[in-house]
Amino acid sequence: MSAYRSDQDLTVTDATGNGVEVDVATNLLNGTVRLSVLWTQEIYLHPDDAEQVAQSLLRAAEHGRRIAEARDPEPDQSPSSSD
């Protein structure tokens, strides 16, 4: 079983039609985000597809933050008032 969950809303392939795909996934254990270009080392994107990848990365980043905060909640760092 993989610790990563891919963004199912992302369906982007290479603009040249060679079948290369992009995958954005979040590690469900620690919140890290993985960006994969499948089947090659580079991909050429149409502007709309590039925007889809960017939006997917933003969703994954937010999801990753929630996972990380749930694992290691930061103490309240607001300044304490000493009246």
N, C-alpha and C positions, 0 to 999 in steps of 0.2 A: 504494500500500500504506500502510495506516495504522500509525502507531507505537503505537497504543493497542490493548490487548487487554481486551475486556469480560469481566466475571464471568459465565460461562455458567450458574452456579447461581442467579443472581438473576432471578426472573420476577415482578416486582411491578408491578401496575397500580393506577390510581386507584380509591379506594373508591366513588366516585360512578358508576363504570361508563362513563366517557367515553373510555376507551382511552389515557389518558396513562400513560406508562411511565417507570421509573427505570432508569438505566444507570450502573454503576460500572466504570471501566476504569483500567488501569495503563499508563503510557507505558513501553514496553519499552526505550527509549533512555536515559531519565534517571530513571525511577522515580516521577515525579509521578502523582498520583491524580486522575482526573476524575470528578466526580459530575454527571450530566446528567439533567434532567427533560425528556423528549421530548414534543414537540407542544404545550407550554404553558409558563408560567412558575411554576406551582405544582401541587402534588399533595396529595391527601388520602389518608392511609394508615390502614388498620386497624392496631391495635397489633402483631399478628403480622407484618404486612408491614413495619412500621417496624423491627422487630427484625431481619428479614431484610436490610434495607438497612444497618443498623448492622453486622451480621456481615460483609456484603460489603465494607463500608468497612474493617473491621479486616483482612480477608484482603488487600485491595488495599494497605493501608498496610504490612503485613509484606512483601508481594511487592516493593513499591516500595523499601523499605529494603534488601532483598537486592540489587536492581538497582543502587541508588546506591552501596552498599558495594563491589560488584564493580567499579564504574567508578572510584571514588575511595576506596580503602581508607584509613581513618584510621590514623595511626601509633599505636602502643601508648601510651596516656596514663597508664599506671599509674606511681605514684611510684617512682623508682629508689632502691634502698637503698644507702646509703653507709656501710658498716660499717667 
